[in-house]
Every structure is written in C-alpha cells, then in structure tokens.
Amino acid sequence: MRRVIGIDVHRTFGEVVFWENGRLRHAGRIDMTRTALEGFAKTLLASDEVVVEATANSMAVSRVLAPFVAQVIIANPLQVKAIAQAHVKTDKIDAGTLASLQAAGYLPQIWTPDGETERQRRLVARRYQVVRHRTRLKNEVHSILHAHLIPKCPHADLFNARGRAWLAAQPLPDDERAAIDRLTGWRKTSCSTARSRRTQSTIPRSTD
C-alpha cells in the first residue's frame, strides 16, 4: 500500500498530511527540531515517500528523514503554486497538495545536491557575503570623504596601513572621524574572519 506524506515546513513547525488509498488524512504538527523529526520518522514505513517544499531548512529536514523512508522529495514551490492554485490556502491544504501531486506523478522537484556539494555551496555563499559586507563598508567611508570634499585616496587600498594613515590625516569632524574608525574596524574584523575561514576550509577553484 503506497503512502505519501506531505509536510508544509515552516521555521518552527511542520504541518503533516498523509495521502493513502487516494484519501488525505491530517496528522497534526511536528516541531522543526532534529529530536522531533527523528521521533516522527520512526513512526513511518520504509516504503513511505515524504514531500517537502524547498525552504531554508528543507535540506536539513531531508537529511534527518531520508534514512527512515524510501525517498524524500523536495518540491519546487513556484511550480507547485502554478500547478495547484488553491482558493483557500492553509498549511494543511498545502501539505495535502504536496502529497497529492507526488501521488499523481505531477510533483515538480528540484535538484538535490550531495553533502559535499552542499558544503561547497555554503562556503561560496558565505565568502560572497563577506565580500559584499566589505564593499559596503568601503563605500560608506568614500561617501563620508565625498561629503567633506576630500579628494580620492592616492593609495590603491584605502584600508591597508598606508591608506589608514592617509585617512587619519584628513580634516574631518569628530563624529565623522569616529564613524570612519568604526567602519575600518569592522572591515578589519571581516577580513580577519575571512582569512580564518580560508585556513579552515578550502574552496576548489572550480566553485569560485
């Protein structure tokens, strides 16, 4: 007997609906914690299929449930919405829709990376965030200098030793000087954090 379990995943809970023999059965809510998910998974059958929509925590949910069931499918939320446009939208209906689409063979899935690929993607995303943060800080310092008619820094890097010495010599009000000191301090911290991460985890050239 085939069973499909749809879970409408939120940050702190998931709404569960079973599809069985063409009928939907609401099974309540489960907490989005490893302990609660493992407890729920132990009640499932090895032949069960579980469906969740792609969210920030869907990969983690999939990793916990996968050892207990036949498969865990992560659905494409935009395509699911296009296929099944409900007039009344609740968590229970969303979970039932996922289960029904999978049972009918219409569920649009997303590609699921393996563990190593997922790790590399996280590293690249975090490096990108650090670079964006450093660029924003640099732009804020340039904005302060521009507001006080101070010409462009003659050095290639505004935040190396020579650049900071040049900054310290510029005539600025005390509040603007304090703002620049904070910004350069934050940038120095972000650079140190990025270097520390690079020493702990190496990103292959192919992912840059």
C-alpha positions in Angstrom: 0.0 0.0 0.0 1.5 3.3 -1.1 1.7 6.2 1.3 2.9 9.7 0.6 3.4 12.2 3.4 3.3 15.9 2.6 4.9 18.3 5.1 4.3 22.0 4.9 7.6 23.2 6.5 7.9 26.4 8.5 10.7 27.7 10.7 9.5 26.2 13.9 6.9 23.5 12.9 5.6 21.4 10.0 2.0 20.6 9.1 1.7 16.9 8.2 -0.8 15.3 5.8 -0.9 11.6 4.7 -2.0 10.5 1.3 -3.2 6.9 1.5 -5.5 5.0 -0.9 -6.5 8.2 -2.7 -7.5 9.9 0.6 -5.9 12.7 2.6 -5.5 12.4 6.4 -4.3 15.3 8.5 -1.7 14.1 11.1 -1.1 17.3 13.0 2.1 19.3 13.5 5.6 18.4 14.3 8.3 20.7 15.7 11.2 21.5 13.4 13.9 20.1 15.6 16.1 17.1 15.0 14.7 15.2 18.0 11.1 15.8 16.9 11.8 14.9 13.3 13.6 11.7 14.3 10.8 10.7 16.5 8.3 11.3 13.7 10.5 9.4 11.2 10.5 6.3 13.4 6.7 6.1 13.0 6.9 6.0 9.2 7.3 2.9 7.0 10.4 2.2 5.0 8.3 2.3 1.8 6.9 5.8 2.5 7.5 8.8 0.3 7.9 12.2 2.0 7.5 15.5 0.2 8.5 19.0 1.4 8.8 22.3 -0.4 12.2 23.9 -0.9 12.8 26.3 2.0 15.8 27.4 4.0 15.6 24.3 6.2 14.3 21.7 3.8 17.7 20.1 3.1 18.2 19.6 6.9 14.7 18.1 7.1 15.5 15.8 4.2 18.8 14.6 5.8 17.0 13.6 9.0 14.1 11.8 7.4 15.9 10.1 4.5 17.3 7.1 6.4 13.8 6.1 7.5 11.8 6.2 4.3 12.0 5.2 0.6 12.6 8.7 -0.6 12.4 12.4 0.4 11.4 14.7 -2.4 12.0 18.5 -2.3 9.4 20.3 -4.4 9.8 23.4 -6.4 7.5 25.9 -4.7 6.9 28.2 -7.6 6.0 25.4 -9.9 3.8 23.8 -7.3 1.9 27.1 -6.9 1.5 27.3 -10.7 0.0 23.8 -10.9 -2.2 23.8 -7.8 -3.7 27.3 -7.3 -5.9 26.9 -4.3 -8.7 29.5 -3.5 -8.4 28.7 0.2 -4.8 28.4 1.5 -3.9 26.8 4.8 -0.9 24.8 6.0 -3.0 21.7 6.0 -4.1 22.3 2.4 -0.5 23.0 1.3 0.7 19.7 2.8 -2.1 17.8 1.2 -1.4 19.4 -2.2 2.3 18.2 -2.0 1.2 14.7 -1.1 -1.5 14.6 -3.8 0.8 15.9 -6.6 3.5 13.3 -5.7 1.0 10.5 -5.7 -0.3 11.6 -9.1 3.2 11.9 -10.5 2.9 15.7 -11.1 5.2 17.0 -8.4 7.9 19.4 -9.8 11.1 18.6 -8.0 14.3 20.5 -7.5 17.8 19.1 -7.9 19.2 18.0 -4.6 23.0 18.3 -4.1 25.1 15.7 -2.3 26.6 16.6 1.1 30.0 17.7 -0.3 28.4 19.9 -3.0 26.1 21.4 -0.4 29.1 22.2 1.8 31.0 23.9 -1.0 27.9 26.0 -1.9 27.6 27.2 1.7 31.3 28.2 1.7 31.0 30.1 -1.6 27.8 31.9 -0.3 29.5 32.9 2.9 32.5 34.2 1.1 30.3 36.2 -1.2 28.5 37.7 1.9 31.9 38.7 3.4 33.0 40.4 0.2 29.7 42.3 -0.1 29.9 43.5 3.5 33.5 44.7 3.0 32.5 46.6 -0.2 29.6 48.2 1.6 31.9 49.5 4.4 34.3 50.8 1.9 31.5 52.7 0.0 30.3 54.2 3.3 33.8 55.6 4.0 34.1 57.0 0.5 30.7 58.6 1.0 31.9 60.4 4.2 35.0 61.7 2.4 33.0 62.9 -0.6 30.6 64.7 1.7 33.5 66.7 3.1 35.2 67.5 -0.3 38.1 65.2 0.4 39.8 64.0 -2.8 40.3 60.4 -3.7 42.9 58.4 -1.7 46.2 58.2 -3.6 46.8 54.7 -2.4 45.4 51.6 -4.1 43.8 50.3 -0.9 42.1 52.7 1.5 42.2 50.2 4.3 45.8 49.0 4.3 48.4 50.6 6.5 49.2 53.5 4.1 45.5 54.1 3.3 44.6 54.2 7.0 47.5 56.6 7.7 46.2 58.8 4.9 42.7 58.7 6.3 43.9 59.7 9.8 45.5 62.8 8.3 42.3 64.1 6.7 40.4 67.0 8.3 37.1 65.6 9.4 34.6 66.4 12.2 34.9 64.3 15.3 31.6 62.4 14.6 32.7 61.5 11.1 36.1 60.5 12.3 34.5 58.2 14.8 32.3 56.8 12.1 35.3 56.0 9.9 37.1 54.4 12.8 34.2 52.1 13.4 33.9 51.2 9.7 37.5 50.5 9.2 37.5 48.4 12.4 34.5 46.4 11.2 36.2 45.9 7.8 39.4 44.7 9.5 37.4 42.2 11.6 35.6 40.9 8.5 38.9 40.5 6.7 40.4 38.5 9.6 37.3 36.3 9.8 37.5 35.6 6.0 41.2 34.7 6.4 40.4 32.4 9.3 37.7 30.6 7.3 40.0 30.1 4.4 42.6 28.4 6.6 39.9 26.1 8.0 38.1 25.2 4.7 39.5 25.2 1.2 37.2 26.1 -1.7 38.2 24.5 -5.0 38.9 26.9 -7.8 36.0 25.5 -9.9 33.5 26.9 -7.4 34.8 30.5 -7.4 
